Each structure stands twice: as C-alpha cells, then as structure tokens.
Amino acid sequence: MPKRYKLRGASLDAIREKALTQYGPQARIVAAEKVINPGIVGLFAAARFEATVEVGEAAGIAPAALASGPAAPRASTGKTAANPIAGHDLQGPAIAALLERADAAEREMHRPDPVSTASPDFAGLLQQLGKELEAAPAVHPPLEPPLPPSDAPNEKVPAPLEGNGNVILLVGLGDDALGPALEMSIAAGGSDVRTAGELTAFGHLHVSGRQSAMAARAQAVLTGQNVVVAYGLGKASDIPEQAHAIAGLSADQVWVVADARRKEGDTAAWVRALQTLLSTEPVGVSALAVIGASETASPETVDGLGIPVGWVDGKPARRTSLGKVH
C-alpha cells in the first residue's frame, strides 16, 4: 500500500524538491494547502505551504521523522484558506491559485483598520524595518547556468496552455498521467486537477463525459484556472473503446504521457494506436510528457514516437527531443 507523509516548505516548488530528495522520483504530491500568518496589523504577513506526499512501497525509503497516513485537518496558529466558491462542486485538495484567491478574500473581509502613513506608529514601523534591513547581509541568488546551444535554433518546445478555462488532457497507461498533471498544476501556480477514464484519485473530481467536462471548464473560468485532466487508459488493449470518450472531453490540448523505462516497441504500439484513432476526431496529440527518463540509460528511445517532448520528469523540457538533452 502507498504511504503518505506531510511536508512543509516556503513554496510548492520547494516541497516538490524536498519530496524528490527524501522519497525519490516515485513520490507524488496528492494534496496541498497554504497557511497564512496574518502578521501585525496586516503588515509582514507570511505564508507557508503544507503538502501530502504519496510514496509507493517500491520506493523502499522509510521516513525519518514524519508520520504516515492520509492528510487530516489540524489546528494552526495562522489562517488556513477555505473553499471560496460556495455552492459549487469543487471538493478536491486546495491548490495554489485557489488558495491564493481564498486567502485574499479572507484577508479583505477581516483585515484590521489600516495604519495611517501620517501616524507615529507607521513611522516607527518604517524606522524599525529600515534598521533591520541595514543590518541584514545582502543575499544574492546563484546564477543559473546558461543553456547549451540548440542544434535547431527555431524549434519551439511545447508547453501547457496558459490562461483560464482551458482543458488540458494528459493521457497515459495506468496512473502514469496523474504525476505530470499535478506537476503542471504546481508549475502554473494552481490548476483544477481532475481524473478521467480508468484513473481515479482520492480528493480529485472525476470527469465522466462531455457535460462533466463542460461543467469543469465553466468552473475554471470562474476561478481563473485551467482544468488539467489525468486520463487513465487502463491497458493498451483498452484504447479502441477509450478513443471516443477522449474526444468527447473536447480538450484544448492533448498530451501523451510515456514512461521511458518501458520497452520502446511496447510504448510505440499503444501511442500509434491512440494517434490513429484520434486522427478521425477533432482533437490530436500536441506534445509528449516523459516520466522515468532519469531512471534509464536510454531515455532518447521516446524520440522515435515523433511527438515533440514538452515535459520531462516533473519539469518543462529544454528541447523537443531527449537525444539533444542527454
């Protein structure tokens, strides 16, 4: 049985890096929440993030000081964001953008009277802040290493759609699509992550047809998000009966999720079958999300699929094929 652990960090990216370091690439963030410390009279408020990380037994890593089990509500000295869309069916885990809106709405409702800029209190706060800033040593972030030159300077690496109200569909075998869907949501600052097909996940609403997809899209417009749908094909032999259901979701962008650790011929067979069936529908495959690339000596085998790579092991790809990265 998979185990779950709680991690804390200053940002969702920091939690993702901590999860990879402590539990390896099999760790997945399945829920997240943001906790706000309101500060003093509305000034110097601070935020931190808490996330539930799920780790399969195959990871073989025992936690040192974290309690296992599903995430449960608990008391906090700060204010935890609540669901800002009353009356809607958004019951999944809180994600960054939605938490941001809830926090802003709550602070607007309950904020204390502002400190006048002409008052002695405000002048004293500024004076104290100035002294602390003068005493603090300057911190310079490390420089990012330059990207290697590209063999194809005009190539454009595919990326998840930006904006709100878009339906981004990730299709993979088993539960392969869930990890990249959650990662894309975190990278975008929060999306409405749902499941479809043979894949279900605790805390995520399931999209079961055209009407369900339209309702998810409408709700995403209201919340200023995109909808990221993780679609599970089940087995490769189930693809023929799944093609019509995939087309019925009317996605704005379709990604294929391929595991680089699987045999090249096996992956090519089901991806080709999916592309053939979708070729008669008003939707096609836009990009490839690769998982397990860091765990095989030949990740470039997925280049043979002929689909531009846009996502690799939790991060946006640098090039459209793994042969040029490695």
PyMOL commands that set and color helices and strands:
alter all, ss='L'
color gray80, all
select helices_A, chain A and resi 12-23+57-59+96-110+120-135+178-187+210-223+236-248+264-278+293-295+299-305+322-325
alter helices_A, ss='H'
color red, helices_A
select strands_A, chain A and resi 3-9+28-37+46-55+79-80+167-172+192-197+206-207+227-232+253-259+287-291+309-312+315-316
alter strands_A, ss='S'
color yellow, strands_A
deselect
rebuild
show_as cartoon
